[in-house]
Amino acid sequence: MKPVLLMIHIFVSIALIFIVLIQKGKGADMGAAFGGSSQAVFGTSTATTLLHKVTTIMAIVFMMTSLGLTLYIGRGHVSSVMEGVKQTQVPAATEKAPAKPTSTPGQSSK
């Protein structure tokens, strides 16, 4: 089950990257609005394209496979960040710290 889920996840990841890169950016419409050549920036909404629908579906599948892999791999295994760290003993301080002088050299105490 894990290899199949992992293969689907990798395929969807690559497909999602490709689909997002081939889409037309919406920033061009906003730039044209300041030049006065576009009237539809703040007005009518555009129809949902096929690429937008496919992107949404791929994003949902990506999230589901991510969640599935997380739950499948983490089942029954409690892990910690500190698992692989060797624990070392810190030597206890046995010597006393030197006492602070009451006056600094060159000063006389009154």
Beta strands, then each sheet from edge to edge (+ up, - down):
end
